[in-house]
């Protein structure tokens, strides 16, 4: 089980890359063994960027050296969001179906199951990119919807895996200080 409250070491996350990821397990092993007293090492698997067998192989290689595995469904790349998914995303049903306007428990559970299927030790809320072009009222409504999804995620998480809220906002929107105040 991952414990975020009693372990004060910083967390070093290794993001699975598009290319040249074959040696990342070695990197994680080196970091985990050489700096174990100073930091925790984990990895983020960018699920839709990999064919399923490659994702499994990557997680298997890394799980020998870390128990902090985040399997990111990268819903912000969904065709109904930013729409920048790679060809490998076609291997995942959730990337080919329409995003629900009001996600129900069944949909949220299906995304959590996909993360569990690939060995996630931390679950991310299934969220997509927020529409930062919307007016303030619409953006607040979208944020509320995302928080409702987060609450559903926590309630549906029947494992000991911690739940992390996963929000994606466009970088240009985040660069404006007044917008950041909306997040408080």
PEFEN-V985450 format. One record per residue. N is the residue number from 1. NEAR is the number of other C-alpha atoms within 8 Angstrom. Layout:
N_NEAR ; N_NEAR
//
This chain:
1_6 ; 2_9 ; 3_6 ; 4_6 ; 5_5 ; 6_5 ; 7_6 ; 8_6 ; 9_8 ; 10_7 ; 11_8 ; 12_8 ; 13_8 ; 14_10 ; 15_8 ; 16_10 ; 17_7 ; 18_7 ; 19_4 ; 20_6 ; 21_9 ; 22_6 ; 23_7 ; 24_10 ; 25_11 ; 26_7 ; 27_8 ; 28_14 ; 29_12 ; 30_8 ; 31_10 ; 32_13 ; 33_7 ; 34_6 ; 35_9 ; 36_9 ; 37_5 ; 38_7 ; 39_11 ; 40_11 ; 41_13 ; 42_14 ; 43_13 ; 44_12 ; 45_13 ; 46_13 ; 47_12 ; 48_15 ; 49_11 ; 50_12 ; 51_10 ; 52_8 ; 53_7 ; 54_8 ; 55_12 ; 56_9 ; 57_8 ; 58_12 ; 59_12 ; 60_8 ; 61_8 ; 62_13 ; 63_9 ; 64_8 ; 65_9 ; 66_13 ; 67_10 ; 68_11 ; 69_15 ; 70_14 ; 71_15 ; 72_10 ; 73_10 ; 74_10 ; 75_11 ; 76_11 ; 77_11 ; 78_15 ; 79_10 ; 80_7 ; 81_10 ; 82_9 ; 83_9 ; 84_7 ; 85_11 ; 86_8 ; 87_6 ; 88_10 ; 89_14 ; 90_10 ; 91_8 ; 92_8 ; 93_7 ; 94_6 ; 95_12 ; 96_10 ; 97_6 ; 98_6 ; 99_6 ; 100_5 ; 101_4 ; 102_5 ; 103_8 ; 104_6 ; 105_8 ; 106_6 ; 107_8 ; 108_13 ; 109_10 ; 110_8 ; 111_11 ; 112_14 ; 113_8 ; 114_8 ; 115_14 ; 116_10 ; 117_7 ; 118_10 ; 119_9 ; 120_12 ; 121_13 ; 122_13 ; 123_14 ; 124_12 ; 125_12 ; 126_13 ; 127_11 ; 128_12 ; 129_12 ; 130_11 ; 131_8 ; 132_9 ; 133_4 ; 134_8 ; 135_7 ; 136_6 ; 137_7 ; 138_8 ; 139_12 ; 140_9 ; 141_8 ; 142_10 ; 143_9 ; 144_8 ; 145_9 ; 146_10 ; 147_8 ; 148_8 ; 149_13 ; 150_11 ; 151_8 ; 152_10 ; 153_14 ; 154_8 ; 155_7 ; 156_8 ; 157_10 ; 158_5 ; 159_4 ; 160_6 ; 161_10 ; 162_8 ; 163_11 ; 164_8 ; 165_7 ; 166_8 ; 167_9 ; 168_9 ; 169_10 ; 170_9 ; 171_6 ; 172_6 ; 173_9 ; 174_10 ; 175_6 ; 176_8 ; 177_7 ; 178_6 ; 179_9 ; 180_9 ; 181_7 ; 182_7 ; 183_5 ; 184_4
//
